[in-house]
Each structure stands twice: as C-alpha cells, then as structure tokens.
C-alpha cells in the first residue's frame, strides 16, 4: 500500500501525503471510503503517529479527505479538490526543468515532446 523511502530527500510526512494522494487520485481509495485511524496507519507503516496526523491535516486542508468527529476520516469527492496554486507552479517548474533536460541531452524539440507525450500516455494507461 505505502512505499516509504528513508533515503529520500522528501520527509516521511510528505511521502505519506503523496502516497495517500496517489491512492485517492487513482481510485484505489474511493470517495467516502473510511481511512484507517492515525494510530492504525502509524502502526501499519511504522511511523510516528504525529507524522500521520500531520499528513492527514495537510490532506484535509487540500480537500482530499474530511473528518467527521467521533466517526473517522474519509476520502473526499475528488471532483471537489481545489488546485493548490503554489503546488501547481512548483509542478510546472519541475516539468519545465525535465523538458529542458531532454533538450540539453541533444534531443530535438519534436523528439523531446514525443517522449513527454509517451510518458503522459503511460501514466494515463497505468491510472485506468
């Protein structure tokens, strides 16, 4: 379910957040599905409960999940997720940097574009 890389530059909290986002956006976790409690998930993935709590708070802030007091935490309707403008800008910059790297490798613009489109198509197919 989760893949945490202790050698990654990303913090464990960010990795937990990203893993949950991927599970939600790919439909593995469906809208309305109950998530494990903070304590349950922290035991399952062997991380500090505070780390899981921080990830849940961030996901709730971004609209991926919601909490019903006394009942639990649930996956939100992904059609209602609002785009984080700062995260979008960071993603655009990362994509630009990766595309420029293709060009720096000596690829023509058309070849670099073809590879980028192939990657996007592979992602689309793997998410279906």
C-alpha positions as CSV (number, residue, x, y, z in Angstrom):
1,X,0.0,0.0,0.0
2,X,2.7,2.5,1.0
3,X,6.2,2.9,-0.2
4,X,8.4,5.0,2.1
5,X,12.0,5.7,1.1
6,X,14.1,6.6,4.2
7,X,16.9,7.8,1.9
8,X,14.6,10.2,0.0
9,X,15.0,14.0,0.2
10,X,11.3,14.1,0.9
11,X,10.2,14.0,4.5
12,X,8.3,10.9,5.7
13,X,5.3,13.2,6.2
14,X,5.4,14.3,2.5
15,X,5.8,10.7,1.4
16,X,2.8,9.7,3.4
17,X,0.8,12.6,2.0
18,X,1.9,11.8,-1.6
19,X,1.1,8.0,-1.2
20,X,-2.4,8.8,0.1
21,X,-2.9,11.3,-2.8
22,X,-1.9,8.7,-5.3
23,X,-4.3,6.1,-3.8
24,X,-7.1,8.6,-3.8
25,X,-6.5,10.0,-7.3
26,X,-6.1,6.6,-8.9
27,X,-9.4,5.4,-7.3
28,X,-7.8,2.7,-5.1
29,X,-9.3,4.7,-2.2
30,X,-12.8,5.6,-3.3
31,X,-14.8,8.7,-2.4
32,X,-16.5,8.2,1.0
33,X,-14.2,5.3,2.0
34,X,-13.1,5.4,5.6
35,X,-9.3,5.7,6.2
36,X,-7.5,4.0,9.0
37,X,-7.2,5.9,12.2
38,X,-4.0,7.8,12.8
39,X,-2.9,5.2,15.3
40,X,-3.8,2.3,13.0
41,X,-2.0,3.7,10.0
42,X,1.1,4.7,12.0
43,X,1.4,1.1,13.3
44,X,0.9,-0.3,9.8
45,X,3.6,1.8,8.1
46,X,5.7,2.0,11.3
47,X,6.0,5.8,11.6
48,X,5.3,8.2,14.4
49,X,1.5,8.9,14.8
50,X,2.4,12.7,14.8
51,X,3.7,12.2,11.2
52,X,0.4,10.5,10.1
53,X,-1.6,13.2,11.9
54,X,0.3,15.9,10.1
55,X,-0.3,14.2,6.7
56,X,-4.0,13.9,7.5
57,X,-4.2,17.6,8.4
58,X,-2.5,18.6,5.2
59,X,-4.7,16.3,3.1
60,X,-7.8,17.7,4.8
61,X,-6.6,21.3,4.2
62,X,-6.2,20.4,0.5
63,X,-9.6,18.8,0.3
64,X,-8.6,15.2,-0.3
65,X,-10.1,13.9,2.9
66,X,-12.5,15.1,5.6
67,X,-13.1,14.1,9.2
68,X,-16.4,13.6,10.9
69,X,-15.9,14.0,14.7
70,X,-16.4,10.7,16.5
71,X,-16.8,8.7,13.3
72,X,-13.5,8.9,11.4
73,X,-11.6,10.2,8.4
74,X,-13.0,9.7,4.9
75,X,-11.9,10.2,1.3
76,X,-13.5,13.3,-0.2
77,X,-15.1,13.6,-3.6
78,X,-12.1,14.2,-5.9
79,X,-14.1,16.4,-8.2
80,X,-14.3,18.9,-5.3
81,X,-10.5,19.1,-4.8
82,X,-9.2,22.6,-5.3
83,X,-5.9,23.1,-7.1
84,X,-3.1,24.4,-4.9
85,X,-1.7,27.3,-6.9
86,X,1.7,27.1,-5.3
87,X,2.0,23.3,-5.8
88,X,0.8,23.7,-9.4
89,X,3.6,26.3,-10.0
90,X,6.2,24.0,-8.5
91,X,5.0,21.1,-10.7
92,X,5.1,23.3,-13.8
93,X,8.7,24.4,-12.9
94,X,9.7,20.7,-12.4
95,X,8.1,19.7,-15.7
96,X,9.9,22.6,-17.5
97,X,13.2,21.6,-15.9
98,X,12.7,17.9,-17.0
99,X,11.8,19.0,-20.6
100,X,14.8,21.3,-20.7
101,X,16.9,18.3,-19.6
102,X,15.7,16.4,-22.7
103,X,16.8,19.3,-24.9
104,X,20.2,19.5,-23.1
105,X,20.7,15.9,-23.9
106,X,20.7,16.9,-27.6
107,X,17.1,15.8,-28.4
108,X,15.2,17.9,-30.9
109,X,12.1,19.7,-29.6
110,X,9.9,17.3,-31.5
111,X,11.7,14.2,-30.0
112,X,11.5,15.7,-26.5
113,X,7.8,16.4,-27.0
114,X,7.2,12.9,-28.3
115,X,8.9,11.4,-25.2
116,X,6.9,13.7,-22.8
117,X,3.7,12.6,-24.5
118,X,4.7,9.0,-24.3
119,X,5.3,9.4,-20.5
120,X,1.9,11.1,-20.1
121,X,0.2,8.3,-22.1
122,X,1.8,5.6,-20.0
123,X,0.7,7.5,-16.8
124,X,-2.9,7.7,-18.2
125,X,-2.9,4.0,-19.0
126,X,-1.5,2.9,-15.6
127,X,-4.1,5.0,-13.8
128,X,-7.0,3.4,-15.7
